[in-house]
Amino acid sequence: MEYQVLPELTPYNRTWFTSGTLAVQHCPDCDVLQHPPEELCHQCGRTSLDTRELAPTGTVYSHTVVHYPADPRLTASVPYTVVLVALDDVPQVRVIGDLLGDPHDVAVGMPVVAEWSEHEVDGEVIRLPHWRKV
């Protein structure tokens, strides 16, 4: 899949999109892990969060094959598969992403592993996580 639409980096998502790891937010007060990155802890409201690196493996919790792009810049990429992945380290934390390979070769419960593509934007490297069938 060729990427012409890249995320805007913010103080909250920068680690997620630049580290090349599954670095999810962690609250030091209540020990909650959360994704996607936000301004505050979903459980206790703390605004100063750190990150925890998790294993880049999981299972497909849900999926859909996209045939009609939500953005015209994605037209050349359809069809593609969007997966919701339950992470092996913390199954209640789920991460959305695209599945590399055949868009129709996907099933709930299928094991997947993350890999990253790199894209330079204004001198900064954005590392997008993707999922591949194990």
Secondary structure, DSSP 8 states (H G I E B T S, - for coil): ----------TTTHHHHHSSSEEEEE-TTT--EESS--SS-TTT--S--EEEEE-SEEEEEEEEEE-S-SSGGGGGG-SEEEEEEEESS-TTSEEEEEE-S-TT---TT-EEEEEEEEEEETTEEEEEEEEEE-
